[in-house]
């Protein structure tokens, strides 16, 4: 049974009705009279596997419409069906909208359906390649973050918190094609692995950094981007990570949905990182949102998305525990040291699965000074 939807856009209702009658038995057809209505249909009922547009339409030409579709629904296969066959129109459609087929009116039902079937096959290939790419890259990124968890649990714990906020933001904002932003959230702190442990401890405890430490921290996005730039298909992710904190939102449209994906991704990384920093510094969620509004001037939709994030557990009880009692989500409330006097974990570190495994191995080896103080949900 056909599950992919097809959208036809034309300014002549009679043409749309004729197409609907001739193809209704073959496909799930929707129609829109004009480019603006077509964009609204994509937002309300998309994604569409194939989108077919007339060229000459008032207010928004077919090439302009398909260029917008290319941004908002890049997986959709785009076609042009028109009575106009001039070279300039064809070039505009191919260059701006990257059309898959260029058909001329009148077009028989057999020819039109043959082109649609080819478009559906192309859509399935694009979707399969995208799923494979996402899964492959997600696996590679997970490997990188697992290494980060073992090398520097403090940085990894912060990256996990930032990634959770990024994930919640893209869901609330209904960002299409958000997998690259989610990967960027997972990798946003990887450049911090090169920072001195003392600097990280001060940073995550919201203590003042020296000018040299501030400079080191400011360079972590660029370092992360250099580490990621050599991985094929992660170029845009690397660009998002590099640009976090350097986007001037005052020069952008008021609606984030009109921003390009790398700009939106870099902005959401910075929003999530700053929000996490304020919460870890003792701010309540509402206070953190207000500070971001007044100091950084983020647009209203992003601030509203922050206000809708899942509430942070505020009731934390102090407990004395042994390593065997630790569970992910607890927060180490004092410097954790080995029986030889080496500091293992700084106060304020959230317990993760990787950190828990590491501490169990150390406890079974050289030993850990126990019991020690943690904060846990009451």
N, C-alpha and C positions, 0 to 999 in steps of 0.2 A: 504493500500500500504506500502511495506517495505521501511522504511526510514533509518534504521541503516546500517552502512557500515561494511563490513568484509574484513580483509586483510589476504592473504595467503603469506607466505614467504618460499621459497625453492630455492636451488641453481640449480635445474633442470627445465629449461623452459618447457619441455614436460609435467612434472607433473603439473605445474601451468596451462598450457593450458587445460589439461584434467579436472582439477577441475573447471576451468572457464566454460567449455562446459557443465559439468554435473549440475552445480548449478546456472547458469546465469538466469534461469527463477524464481528462488526462492529468490535471494538476490542480493544486490548491492555489487559486488565482485571487489576487487582490488588486484593486485599481485606485488610481489617484489622478485628479484633474489638475495637473500643474506641479511644478517643482516643490513649492512650499508645502502643498498637501502631501506630496510624496515623502518629504523629509519627516513630516509629522507621523505618517504611517509607519516609517521605519522606526521611529522612536517609540511608538505605541505598540506595534505588532511585530517588529523585527526580532531576530534577523531574517532576511530573505535570502534564499539560495541564489536566485537570479533576479536582476532588476533590469527591466527594459524601458527605455525612455524615448519619446519623440524628440527631435532636435529643435524645431522652431516652436517655442512656446512663449507666451507673454511673460514679462517680469523676470523669468529665469529660464535661460536656454537649456537644452538638454545637456550640452557639454558642461555648463556651470553646475547643473544638478548632479551629474555623475561625478564631477570633481568633488562635490560635497559628500556624496555617497562614499567615495574612495576614502575619505577621512573618517567618517562616522561608522561605516560598515565595510571595512577593507576586505573581508572574506567574500562578500557578495560578488558574484560574477555579473559584470555590467555589459549591457548591449544597447545598441542604438537602432531604432526602427523609425524611418523617416522618409518623407517624400522628397526631401532636399538632398541632392547628391554632390553639391559643390565641394571642391577640394579643401577649401578653408574650413568648412564645417566638419569634414572627416578628420582633418588634422587636429582640430580643437578637441574633438571627441577622443581621439586616440591619445593625444598628448596629455590632456587635462584629466580625462576620466578613465584612461587606460581600458578602453572597451574591448571586449572579447570577440564580439561580432558586430558588423555594421550591415544592417538589412535595409532594403528599400521598399517603400509602398508602391503598388500593392504587393503584399507578400502572402502566398498561399498558406493555408493552415498546415499543410505537410511540411513546407519549408520552414515555417515559423517553429513548429514543434520539433523539427530536426535540430534547429539551432538551440532551442531550449534544452533538449536532451543532452547536447554537447556541453551546454553551460552547466547543467546539473552534474555531469561527469567531472567537469573541471572543479566545481564547488566541492565535490566529495574528495577529490585529490588534494585540494588546498586544505580542507579540514583535516584529512588524515595526516598530511605532512605537518600541519600545525600541532596536532596532538602528539605526534612522535617527537617533534622538536621540543615542545614544552616538557614532556616527560624526560627526555634525555638531558636537557639543560637543568631541569629541577633536580635530577639525580646528581649531576656534577656539582651544582650549588650546595646540595645537602652534604656532599663529601667535603667541600671546602669549609662549610660551617661546622661540621663534625671535627675537622682538624683544628678549627679556631676554638672550639669548646675545650679540646684537650690542651691546646697551647696557652690559652688565656680565658679561663672561665668567666672572668669579670666582663670582658668585652663581649663574649658570647651571650651572657645573660642580658646585657643591654640591647644587643642586636635582636634577641628574641622579643623583648618588650616593644622595641620600635617596629618590628615586623608585624606584631599583633595590632598595633595602632594603624599601620599602613593598610593592613588587610581590612580592618573595620571601616576605614575611611573610603576605600575604593568601593566597598559594598554599599555604603550609605549614599555615595555620590553616583552609584550605578555606572561606573566607568567601564566602557566596552574595551575588550582586548587588554585587560588589566594584568595579564600574567607577567609581563616585563616589569611592571611597577612592583608586583609582589616579590619577584626575584630581587629587585633592587633593594627592597626593604630588608630582605634577609642578608644582603651583602653590604648594607650601608655603613656598617661599623668596621669592616674588615681592615681598613687602613689604620685603625687604632692599635692593631696588634704590634706595630712597631714603636708605640709610645712607651716610655719608662713606666714601670709599675707604680712608682710613687706619684707620677703625674695622673695616672688613671685613678688611683685611690682618691686623690684630692678632687679630681673632676667629678667622680661619682658620689662623693660626699658633699658636693656643692661648696667646696672650699675654694678660696681665691687662688688663681694660678698666676705664676710670675709671667712677665712679658715673654720670656723665652718659651715657657710652657704653652702659653696661648698661641704662639706662632707654630709650635709643633702640632698642636691640636688642629689649628686651622688648615694644616697641610694634609690631614688624613683623607679627605675626599679625593684629592689629586693622586695620592699614593694608591688608594683603592682602585681608582680608574686605571692606573698604569698596570696594576696586577691583573685586572679583568680584560684589558684591551686585547690581549693575545688570544682570548677564547672566541672562536667563531660564533657568530649570531648573538653575542652578548654586547655588541657595540652600543646599542641604545641603552642597555642597562648600565654599562660603564659611564655613558654620558649623563644619565640621571644621577648616579652616585657622585660624579665629579661636580655637578652643578648644584648639589644640595646646599642651600644657604646662600647662593649667589644670584638667585632670580629676583628681579625687581617686579614685584606683583603690581605695583602702582601703574605700570605701563601696559598691563594686560586687560582684556575684557573683564567685565564684572562677573560673568558666568564662567566658572572653570571648565564647563563642558565645551566651551569654544576654544580652549587652549589646545595646542598640539600635545601629543602624549609625552614626549620627553620633558617638556616644560612642566606639565602637570605632575609627572612622576617626581621630578627633582623637588618641586614645591611640597608635595605630600611627604617626602622623606624628611625635609627640614621641619615641617609642622610636627610630624610624629616625634622626631628627635628632641625638639624643643619642649614639646608637651611632656615627654618622658623625663627630661631633665628637671622640669619644674615640679612634677609629681614626686620624683625622688628627692628633691630638695625640700619637701614638706608642704608644698602647695596642695590645696584641695582642687579637684577637677574644675569647679567653677572659677576659682581664682586663677588657675593656669590659663583657661580660655580667655578670661578678661585681660590677662597680661599679654597674651599673644595678640589680642585685638588692638590694644593700645600701643604696644611697642613695635609690632611688625606689620600691622595693617592688613592682615589676611582678609580676603573677601568673605562676605556673609555666608555663602553656602558651605565653605570649608569650616568656618567657626560653628555653624549649626551641626555639621557632621561630627565635630569634636564633642559637642554637647550631648550627642546621641551615642557616644561610645559606651560600652559596658562599664558599669560603675566599678571603681577600684575598691577592693576590700580594705576598709579603714580600721576595723577592729582587729588588732594584732595583740596577741598575748606573749609575754616573755616566758620562756621555758628553758630549763637546763636539760640537755640531751646528750646522748652518745652518738657516735657515727651510725650505729645500727638503727637509731631512731629517726634519722633524717629522711625526709620525703621532699620531692620537688615542690617548689613554691615557698618553702621556709626561707627566712632571711638570716644569715649569720650575723649575730649582734655583737661579736667581739672578734678581734684578730684570732684566727685559728692557727695554732703552731704545732709542730711535730715534737716528739719527745727529745729531739736533739736541739730544739730551740729555733728551727727554721720556720719563718712565717709561711703558711700554706695558703690561707685565704684571708683577705682583708675584711674587716667589718663592713656590713652593708651589702655583701654579695648574696644574690639570690641563688638558692640551691637548684641546680639543673640536673638532668639525668647524667650528663657527662661529668659534672662536678661530683655527683654522688658516687659514681663508679671510681673516679680518681681517688676520692677520700677513703673509700673502702679498701682499695689496693694499698694505700699508704698505711692505713690502720693495721692491715694484716702484715705489713712490713716493718718499717721503723717505728710506727705507732704515732698516735695523735693524743695530745693532752686533752683528757676528758674528765668530767663532763664539761660542756661549754654552752654558752648562752645563744639562743636563737629567738627570732620573732616568728610566730606562726598564727594563722587565722584563728580567732577565738572561737 
